Amino acid sequence: MDGNEILAVFDRAAAGVAEAVAREDGPKLTGDREGQYRFDVAADEAAREVLAEAGFGVYSEESGSHDADRELVVVLDPVDGSTNAARGLPWYSTSFCAVDSEGLLAALVLNLVSNKAYRAVRGRGATVDGRPLAPPTEGEPRRGSGPSGQKSLGEATVGLTYIPPRHLGWRQYRVLGSIALDMCAVAEGILDAYIDCTNEGHSTWDYLGAALVCAEAGVAMGEAWGQELLPDDLAERRYPVVAATPPLLAEILAQRRTFGAGDPAAIGAGGSPSPV
């Protein structure tokens, strides 16, 4: 199955997620897990049904691992930004990322409010609603959508998850509540950077789909403590940082590494709310 065929499956699964979320009668908690809503579970079931029919394994926030020995495993966050969805804040998404033996292969991040769709296939670029995402050409005016080209943190508008213990030197910041959309906003040029400022890191389902979009859009990416963003064990957590340009990324990483645990073994030690 090639990248475009995988994206077609993701489109069907995302449509099922949107329908499942719309059917749920308000933000009712399941009572099975802290912060889990009934729409999270309904969305997970709708997505997994489509993905299983296509022959994919699944690693999902809501239901864990299914057929993980298959050639393609889809890392799935049925609803990224559940708190926003529960409160009617229009910034939440569904995220899919197909992973094979070579790494991230294909991704879809769909804004479940606006239906804006970010898609990417390894080696083939990224798009937003079908429009290519690419960085600006040096010395030429910016054309279309893509990373902003911002090189200075002092002039940047950054997205955050959690508030750091001090100002990191940005011009402005936003705490929006869906890491997948926050990272894709950097790929589109809406934000200049995104910083995970938690003490707990994020799960792979939170960010892998957006990471492929960013990579294919030419966004500079890193991990706060120098780890690979795609771990050998998908259950491991990471601290993603993305920026419009390498100089901006370097400046942000230097600031980010001045606080937090810094030791992967300390992830989950507490000190900040659980990521959305």
Helices and strands as residue ranges (DSSP letters): H 3-23, H 38-53, E 57-60, E 64-66, E 73-80, H 82-87, E 93-100, E 103-111, E 117-121, E 125-128, E 131-133, G 153-155, E 157-161, E 172-174, H 179-188, E 193-196, H 204-217, E 220-223, E 240-243, H 246-256, G 264-266
